[in-house]
Amino acid sequence: MKLLLFIQFCLIVGVAVNSMKVIDFTQQRIALTGEVHQLKVERDKLNSDWTQLLLIQKTLVNNHMVDRAIKNGLRMQSPLSGQVVYLDVK
């Protein structure tokens, strides 16, 4: 009789310990899922920023290439201050 009660007690303790582990693992999974979602949002924002920076870089490179082509290829230069004529438009 005592052996049967001891076995039942051990089974109840085992079930209680396992249920506590399940609860702990579930909470960890929920926390990790939230962290993964937050990291995905941050990744998407960084990808958007990176794309914007690439567009800005290409624009700046294109402007630099146009300036270089004007100065070297067409031999154009900025006029001197005495060569500038201002028009008064009314």
C-alpha positions in Angstrom: 0.0 0.0 0.0 2.8 2.4 0.9 4.6 1.5 -2.2 1.6 2.3 -4.3 1.2 5.7 -2.6 4.9 6.4 -3.2 4.6 5.6 -6.9 1.6 7.8 -7.2 3.4 10.6 -5.4 6.4 10.2 -7.7 4.1 10.3 -10.8 2.3 13.4 -9.6 5.6 15.2 -8.9 6.9 14.1 -12.3 3.8 15.5 -14.0 4.1 18.7 -12.1 7.8 19.2 -13.0 7.1 18.4 -16.7 4.2 20.9 -16.8 6.4 23.6 -15.3 9.0 22.9 -17.9 6.3 23.1 -20.7 5.2 26.5 -19.3 8.8 27.7 -19.2 9.6 26.5 -22.7 6.3 28.2 -24.0 7.3 31.5 -22.4 10.8 31.3 -23.9 9.3 30.5 -27.3 6.9 33.5 -27.1 9.8 35.8 -26.1 12.0 34.5 -28.9 9.2 34.8 -31.5 8.8 38.5 -30.5 12.6 39.0 -30.7 12.7 37.4 -34.2 9.8 39.7 -35.3 11.7 42.8 -34.0 14.9 41.7 -35.7 13.0 41.3 -39.0 11.5 44.8 -38.7 15.0 46.2 -38.0 16.5 44.2 -40.9 13.8 45.6 -43.3 14.5 49.2 -42.1 18.3 48.7 -42.6 17.7 47.3 -46.1 15.5 50.3 -46.9 18.2 52.7 -45.6 20.9 50.8 -47.5 18.9 51.0 -50.8 18.4 54.8 -50.2 22.2 55.2 -49.6 23.0 53.3 -52.8 20.7 55.6 -54.8 22.3 58.7 -53.2 25.8 57.3 -54.0 24.8 56.6 -57.6 23.4 60.1 -58.0 26.6 61.7 -56.5 28.8 59.6 -58.8 26.7 60.6 -61.8 27.0 64.3 -60.9 30.7 64.0 -60.4 31.1 62.2 -63.8 29.1 65.0 -65.5 31.3 67.7 -63.9 34.4 65.9 -64.9 33.2 65.5 -68.4 32.4 69.2 -68.7 35.7 70.3 -67.3 37.9 67.8 -69.2 36.1 66.8 -72.3 34.5 70.1 -73.2 37.3 72.2 -71.6 34.7 74.3 -69.9 35.5 76.3 -66.8 33.8 78.7 -64.4 33.8 82.4 -65.6 35.8 85.0 -63.7 33.9 87.5 -61.6 34.5 90.2 -64.3 33.0 88.0 -67.0 29.7 87.5 -65.2 26.8 89.7 -66.4 23.7 90.0 -64.3 20.4 90.9 -66.0 17.6 92.8 -64.3 14.4 91.1 -65.4 11.2 92.9 -64.5 
